[in-house]
């Protein structure tokens, strides 16, 4: 009796697979464009952030920051500034944290280095990326001890070709 069921089950499974394939010849839709605004605001503060492939940076700029240009590295840049032009810039107590999250959920705390450029506090970190594998970056920042927390989450995918 079991031997009779096996061919029937295999045949039924094959029919289900064929039905799922469909006959549509519609092209695969294009991926939506990258539309992250690159900033968040809370209270009187604005956090700007960007994740840029190091190969896209001029070598002179990478050299200024002592960054090794490799094809699989991206640069995370985070800046904090007041939204009111009359307000003071963030003090030395300003804190920024960033975490890289892979598709498998592995979390890696990024080593951020603070550099103050043109009187604007800037944090930089190198992020290893893989060809066509999305990476998510979570950023948390506080400009002063009593300022509201700024949070951002961005996901990017790079083509290393």
N, C-alpha and C positions, 0 to 999 in steps of 0.2 A: 504494500500500500504506500509506503514511503517513497518507493522508487517511482511511482506514478505521479506523486505530488511534485517532485523535484523538477521535471521538465515543464510542468504547468507553471510553477513559480518562476522559473527562469524566463519562460515566454512572457508572462505577465510583467515581469520586471523590465524586459526589453521593450515591450509596448509602452510602458510608463516613460522610459527614457526617450523613446522616439517622440512621444507626444509632447514632452517637455522641450524638445529641441525646436519645434515649430518650423514653419516654412518662411518666416519673415526674412526679407533680405535688406532690412533697414540698416543703414550704417550706424556704427557705434557713436553715440553722441560725444561731442567734445567735452573735455573737463571744464568746469566753470573757471573763470579767470580768478587769479589771486586778488582778493578784494579787501584784505585786512587793512584798516586805516593807518596802522603804524603808530598809534598813540592812544592813550587813555587819560582822562581827566577826573580828578576828585578834589573837591574843595577848591583851594586856590593853587593847585598843582597840576602839572602836566608831565606825563612820562612818554617820551618818544622812544621807539625801539625799531630795530631792523636786523634782519638776518641776511647777510650778503656773502656770496661765494668769494673766497680770497683771491681766486683767479681773476675776478672782476675788478679788484682794486689795483690801482697803479702800484708798481713795485716801490716807487719812492715813498708812498704813503705807508705801505706795509713795513718798509725799512725804518721809518720814523718811530713806529710802535714796536719794533723788534719782532715782528710777526713773520714766521716762516710760511711762505706761500706753497701750499700743497694742493693738488687737484681735488682732494676729498675733504677740505676744511672750509668752514663758513665762519664768519665773524659776527657775533652778536654784539650790537651796540645799544646801550641804554643811556638816556639822558634824562635828568630831572630839572625842571625849571618852573618858576611861578607863572601863573597865567596873567597876573597883574604886573605890568612892567615896573611899577614902583616898589614892589615887594622885594625882600632880600632873597638871595639864592640859598639853596639848601646848605646847611652847615656840615661840619665834619661828622656829625652823628647820623647823617643820611645813610640809609641802608638799602641795599639792593641784593636780592637773591634770585637765582635762575636755576631751573632744572630742565634737563633734556629727557624726553620720554620716547622710547622706541615703540614700534608696533607691538612688541611683545609685552609692553608695560614696564620694561626695565627703566628705572629712574637713575639719572646721574646728575649730581649737583655740579654745576659749572663753576669753574674758578674764575671769578670776576676780578678784574684789576681796575682800580679807580684811576682815572686820568682827568684832570681838570683842563679843558680846552676852551679858550676864550671866556674864561670865568663861568663856564657851564660844567657842572660835574658830569662826567661821562664814565661809564663802566664798559669794559670790553672783555669778551671771552671767546676762545676758539671752540668750535663745535664740529665734531667729526660727523660727516654725512655720507650716505651711500647712494649709489645710482638708483634713482626712481623709488626710493624707500622713504615714505613720509617720516618726518621727525616733528615732534611737538615740543615747544618750549613754553614753560610756565615762568612768569616773572612776577615777583612781588617786590614792592618798593615803598619806602616811607621817607619823605624828604626831611622831616624833623620828627622829634619824639612825639609831638602832639598832633602831627598832620595825619590825615586819613591815609589808609593803605591804598596803594594803587596796584591793580592786578591786571595782567594780560596773559593771554594764551594764544599762541599762534602755531599753525601747522604748515610746514613747507615741504615740498618735494623738489629735488634738484636732479638735473640731468648732467652727468659728469662727462659726457661725450664731447 
